[in-house]
Amino acid sequence: MEDELRCPTCKQLYANPVLLPCFHALCLGCALDIQTPYTPGAALTAAAAAAATGAAGVGVGAGSGTSAVAHNGQHSAGGAAAAVGGSSAGPGPGTGTRHSSHSSAASTASSATGSESVTSDQDQSDKVSIFSEADSGVVCCSNTSRPVSYAGTGQLQGLLQGGVVAPPGAAYCLTCPLCRKLVFFDEGGVRNLPTYRAMEAIVDRFCAREALRCQMCESDPKVASLICEQCEIRYCDACRELCHPARGPLAKHTLVKPRGAAQQRESVCGEHEETLSQYCLSCKMPACGQCIGEQRHQTHEVQSINVTCKAQKTELSHNLQQLSEKARSTTEFIQRLKGMSDKVTESCIEFERLVHAQCEALIQAIHDRREYLLEAIRMDKDTKIRILKDQQSNCTGKLQQTTGLIQFCIEALKETDSAAFLQVGSMLINRVANTDMTWHQEVTNAAPRVSPIVDLTLDDVAVARAIDNLNFIQMKVKDEDERCPAAPSTPTILPADCSAENNSVTVAWQPPSHCFVEGYVLELDDGSGGEFREVYCGKETICTVDGLHFNSMYNARVKAFNSAGEGEYSELIGLQTAEVAWFTFDPVLSGGAGSGLIFSKNNATVSVEGWEHRVALGSVGFSRGVHYWEFTIDNYTADTDPAFGVARIDVARNKMLGKDEKSFAMYIDRQRSWFQHNSIHERRVEGGITTGSTIGVLLDLERHTLSFLVNEMPQGSVAFRDLYGVFYPAVSINRGVTLTMHTALDAPKMDYF
């Protein structure tokens, strides 16, 4: 509450507080300090200077009423002061010095000031003011019977154009430090403002309740007897003599007694010196019995001041009760927050312990695995050493046997008896020859059975990646004790890692942070802005989708899921497939290694050794668009018929192209060509091929037709129509033919459609 009892200008407890028409309070001395004499054109300058300086403080009282004037030390709120113009700025912060001399003078002047009441017709004149005081920043005060007010538009225009226009008779002006409203006064100045008696009484009670103590006592502070207004320090008698002697620079300081307890006093009428016993509901001001008998209150509704006071106290008590309930709820909420803070601390400590234990378990698992791997290395070492020792032992035994044979043969050569030598000579020759042969096989060409180098490596990439990705996941609480993973948040698509090539697109994304993810769902639209369809579901964070349409813009999106549910879709990314197709022969689609086909030049050239026809398929299938590719005859020596065209993925690969219902082809020799499908050939066209010739294939899936060109000239009209589905470039050849395929070509314009 102490902030409510401090003046916004001097920041001290209110001394002789006065009430402004805006219901904010000031010390009378502070009000005298910040009021300025009014001269035409100077008010706006003063207001601007006050705005630049700025005001700080805490306001007291309610917000501004409809109107207010100050006269005879009483506060009137009957609409007698009209507002004119926009809001103005207040003065800067006041000094910290108390205004004791101003306060006593202001009190005397306030009680000596006389006033007259406002007549009913003048009150009605104020009610037609263009702006109420709550809307504007200017109010007017005077000590005359009729405060200066405004009810026209001429002065308003001057105000709106930048000049503050004061009512006639204005001598002083003051800007409220809190709401920036500008108040005009007559010659009496701020002394016309009423004494804020409620504030004064509250401050006195507060000071008495606080029992102000000496601030200089080292222990057991005594009751302060004086306070220095300059030092703002309270002293007892002993400390004042010791710490604040009345000599030197301190002799000029002002020492005053601390505020005492509030005194009971009774409000009296400033005009008739009678007790204020009535309250005019129309003028919203207290009045005595003589005031009520005057003409100005004859038509007004009047009520006993005690009844009115009791009613307002009752209303205030009711409002305070409601506010107290809200304050109590807020207090309970604050206590709940404090309890949650303690619980957060406990939860984090427990979670730290759990994480530490889990990490220690992982470290122990790494240690255990390390011991297992080291033991495997030791076992491998022992095995290799044992094998090498066995091989060494075998070689040593062989060497000993051979050495014994050599020595025996040497001794046999020393035999002088020919008959005796011939008895074993043939046998020794055979043994030496056989030993020499086996020696060459078993020893000379023998190699170590094991390598001395460890031919193993530790695959730690996956573990290192898992450690790098080790992170927290978001959980949700079902009840007090049960927690489960929350649905994952949105993955982030990585545009730098996404690409489109031919009729395939690659989409890469980043996993959502702090989430438990069991898998991802990748969806693509149809390339024309249609509905999305699922193309991948799994744990990988990169996916390549093949078999799409050429020259199409595909939109991709991805979402994560776990046992708790699915997350939101990521933002869309658009990927444009190639306008024209680049492709080669596909050895796998063409039958693999057992097909007999020979591919070269990065699978762009194909040939075959056998006489049977073999079908070679391209690496890309087409289902939409216009596509054109060519074949160059690199070698054509045999009397054979190569076939060119398209086929479905399940075409027979050991027959000439066009022999089954899965293929559409043109087969050609040196003189003529035929179109063939499902073993039916028709429409013979003159003109053949030789080495160096070019065969063009035009697949138009917009018109669903297939046409052929030989040496850049159409070979007949459209060969086949009504082609629907997915078709792969295809050719069938046998021995004596070598050809090269050229792709990514612009389709020629055909004039026979």
Helices and strands as residue ranges (DSSP letters): G 2-5, E 17-19, E 25-27, H 28-34, E 36-37, H 43-53, E 69-71, E 74-76, H 100-112, H 120-126, E 138-140, H 154-160, E 172-175, E 182-185, G 189-192, H 197-210, E 226-228, E 233-235, H 237-243, G 248-252, E 255-256, E 278-280, E 285-287, H 289-293, G 295-297, E 302-304, H 305-413, H 418-439, I 440-444, H 461-468, E 475-477, E 483-485, E 492-493, G 495-497, E 499-501, E 504-510, E 519-524, E 533-538, E 542-545, E 553-562, E 565-566, E 573-576, G 592-595, E 597-600, E 605-608, E 614-617, E 626-636, E 643-647, E 663-668, E 672-677, E 680-686, E 694-700, E 705-710, E 713-714, E 720-721, E 728-733, E 737-742
